[in-house]
Amino acid sequence: PLFLNTYRTAEDLGKAMESRAYRGGKGRTHYKERRLSGVDYVSFASTVIVLAISIYIT
């Protein structure tokens, strides 16, 4: 049963990839790792400060 289920799953995956026109790497997008900039740090710090002030006031 395990082998048959694995085979069926692989067959279903192949059909799904084929139906979505999978081309095996051509035109593929790649993950870009982004780094935080100074604006991000300032935004985060100001949010924390505003939150701390609002907690202190209440």
PyMOL commands that place a pseudoatom at each C-alpha (Angstrom):
pseudoatom trace, name=CA, resn=PRO, resi=1, chain=A, elem=C, hetatm=0, pos=[0.000, 0.000, 0.000]
pseudoatom trace, name=CA, resn=LEU, resi=2, chain=A, elem=C, hetatm=0, pos=[2.790, 2.469, 0.811]
pseudoatom trace, name=CA, resn=PHE, resi=3, chain=A, elem=C, hetatm=0, pos=[4.427, 2.080, -2.587]
pseudoatom trace, name=CA, resn=LEU, resi=4, chain=A, elem=C, hetatm=0, pos=[1.113, 2.402, -4.410]
pseudoatom trace, name=CA, resn=ASN, resi=5, chain=A, elem=C, hetatm=0, pos=[0.152, 5.531, -2.462]
pseudoatom trace, name=CA, resn=THR, resi=6, chain=A, elem=C, hetatm=0, pos=[3.549, 7.069, -3.188]
pseudoatom trace, name=CA, resn=TYR, resi=7, chain=A, elem=C, hetatm=0, pos=[3.189, 6.269, -6.875]
pseudoatom trace, name=CA, resn=ARG, resi=8, chain=A, elem=C, hetatm=0, pos=[-0.321, 7.758, -7.011]
pseudoatom trace, name=CA, resn=THR, resi=9, chain=A, elem=C, hetatm=0, pos=[0.829, 10.902, -5.230]
pseudoatom trace, name=CA, resn=ALA, resi=10, chain=A, elem=C, hetatm=0, pos=[3.741, 11.313, -7.643]
pseudoatom trace, name=CA, resn=GLU, resi=11, chain=A, elem=C, hetatm=0, pos=[1.424, 10.769, -10.592]
pseudoatom trace, name=CA, resn=ASP, resi=12, chain=A, elem=C, hetatm=0, pos=[-1.043, 13.356, -9.281]
pseudoatom trace, name=CA, resn=LEU, resi=13, chain=A, elem=C, hetatm=0, pos=[1.776, 15.822, -8.708]
pseudoatom trace, name=CA, resn=GLY, resi=14, chain=A, elem=C, hetatm=0, pos=[3.052, 15.288, -12.238]
pseudoatom trace, name=CA, resn=LYS, resi=15, chain=A, elem=C, hetatm=0, pos=[-0.401, 15.892, -13.691]
pseudoatom trace, name=CA, resn=ALA, resi=16, chain=A, elem=C, hetatm=0, pos=[-0.836, 19.034, -11.605]
pseudoatom trace, name=CA, resn=MET, resi=17, chain=A, elem=C, hetatm=0, pos=[2.551, 20.387, -12.681]
pseudoatom trace, name=CA, resn=GLU, resi=18, chain=A, elem=C, hetatm=0, pos=[1.814, 19.625, -16.316]
pseudoatom trace, name=CA, resn=SER, resi=19, chain=A, elem=C, hetatm=0, pos=[-1.610, 21.277, -16.158]
pseudoatom trace, name=CA, resn=ARG, resi=20, chain=A, elem=C, hetatm=0, pos=[-0.024, 24.456, -14.793]
pseudoatom trace, name=CA, resn=ALA, resi=21, chain=A, elem=C, hetatm=0, pos=[2.582, 24.524, -17.588]
pseudoatom trace, name=CA, resn=TYR, resi=22, chain=A, elem=C, hetatm=0, pos=[5.565, 23.897, -15.319]
pseudoatom trace, name=CA, resn=ARG, resi=23, chain=A, elem=C, hetatm=0, pos=[8.719, 24.330, -17.391]
pseudoatom trace, name=CA, resn=GLY, resi=24, chain=A, elem=C, hetatm=0, pos=[11.410, 23.197, -14.986]
pseudoatom trace, name=CA, resn=GLY, resi=25, chain=A, elem=C, hetatm=0, pos=[13.233, 26.407, -14.156]
pseudoatom trace, name=CA, resn=LYS, resi=26, chain=A, elem=C, hetatm=0, pos=[12.652, 28.575, -17.227]
pseudoatom trace, name=CA, resn=GLY, resi=27, chain=A, elem=C, hetatm=0, pos=[11.149, 31.917, -16.289]
pseudoatom trace, name=CA, resn=ARG, resi=28, chain=A, elem=C, hetatm=0, pos=[11.358, 31.038, -12.640]
pseudoatom trace, name=CA, resn=THR, resi=29, chain=A, elem=C, hetatm=0, pos=[11.411, 33.752, -10.024]
pseudoatom trace, name=CA, resn=HIS, resi=30, chain=A, elem=C, hetatm=0, pos=[13.955, 33.610, -7.237]
pseudoatom trace, name=CA, resn=TYR, resi=31, chain=A, elem=C, hetatm=0, pos=[13.700, 34.588, -3.604]
pseudoatom trace, name=CA, resn=LYS, resi=32, chain=A, elem=C, hetatm=0, pos=[15.456, 37.852, -2.781]
pseudoatom trace, name=CA, resn=GLU, resi=33, chain=A, elem=C, hetatm=0, pos=[16.571, 38.306, 0.779]
pseudoatom trace, name=CA, resn=ARG, resi=34, chain=A, elem=C, hetatm=0, pos=[15.888, 41.835, 1.925]
pseudoatom trace, name=CA, resn=ARG, resi=35, chain=A, elem=C, hetatm=0, pos=[17.728, 43.684, 4.634]
pseudoatom trace, name=CA, resn=LEU, resi=36, chain=A, elem=C, hetatm=0, pos=[16.244, 46.241, 6.994]
pseudoatom trace, name=CA, resn=SER, resi=37, chain=A, elem=C, hetatm=0, pos=[17.118, 49.840, 6.221]
pseudoatom trace, name=CA, resn=GLY, resi=38, chain=A, elem=C, hetatm=0, pos=[17.412, 52.859, 8.466]
pseudoatom trace, name=CA, resn=VAL, resi=39, chain=A, elem=C, hetatm=0, pos=[13.815, 53.861, 7.760]
pseudoatom trace, name=CA, resn=ASP, resi=40, chain=A, elem=C, hetatm=0, pos=[12.638, 50.466, 9.019]
pseudoatom trace, name=CA, resn=TYR, resi=41, chain=A, elem=C, hetatm=0, pos=[14.530, 50.850, 12.288]
pseudoatom trace, name=CA, resn=VAL, resi=42, chain=A, elem=C, hetatm=0, pos=[13.217, 54.391, 12.810]
pseudoatom trace, name=CA, resn=SER, resi=43, chain=A, elem=C, hetatm=0, pos=[9.650, 53.247, 12.123]
pseudoatom trace, name=CA, resn=PHE, resi=44, chain=A, elem=C, hetatm=0, pos=[9.980, 50.356, 14.550]
pseudoatom trace, name=CA, resn=ALA, resi=45, chain=A, elem=C, hetatm=0, pos=[11.503, 52.546, 17.261]
pseudoatom trace, name=CA, resn=SER, resi=46, chain=A, elem=C, hetatm=0, pos=[8.837, 55.226, 16.890]
pseudoatom trace, name=CA, resn=THR, resi=47, chain=A, elem=C, hetatm=0, pos=[6.089, 52.602, 17.066]
pseudoatom trace, name=CA, resn=VAL, resi=48, chain=A, elem=C, hetatm=0, pos=[7.561, 51.167, 20.250]
pseudoatom trace, name=CA, resn=ILE, resi=49, chain=A, elem=C, hetatm=0, pos=[7.887, 54.644, 21.765]
pseudoatom trace, name=CA, resn=VAL, resi=50, chain=A, elem=C, hetatm=0, pos=[4.286, 55.573, 20.918]
pseudoatom trace, name=CA, resn=LEU, resi=51, chain=A, elem=C, hetatm=0, pos=[3.067, 52.262, 22.338]
pseudoatom trace, name=CA, resn=ALA, resi=52, chain=A, elem=C, hetatm=0, pos=[5.080, 52.742, 25.530]
pseudoatom trace, name=CA, resn=ILE, resi=53, chain=A, elem=C, hetatm=0, pos=[3.753, 56.278, 25.976]
pseudoatom trace, name=CA, resn=SER, resi=54, chain=A, elem=C, hetatm=0, pos=[0.158, 55.171, 25.441]
pseudoatom trace, name=CA, resn=ILE, resi=55, chain=A, elem=C, hetatm=0, pos=[0.582, 52.365, 27.989]
pseudoatom trace, name=CA, resn=TYR, resi=56, chain=A, elem=C, hetatm=0, pos=[2.168, 54.796, 30.470]
pseudoatom trace, name=CA, resn=ILE, resi=57, chain=A, elem=C, hetatm=0, pos=[-0.671, 57.307, 30.048]
pseudoatom trace, name=CA, resn=THR, resi=58, chain=A, elem=C, hetatm=0, pos=[-3.384, 54.726, 30.667]
for i in range(1, 58): cmd.bond("trace and resi %d" % i, "trace and resi %d" % (i + 1))
show_as sticks, trace
zoom trace
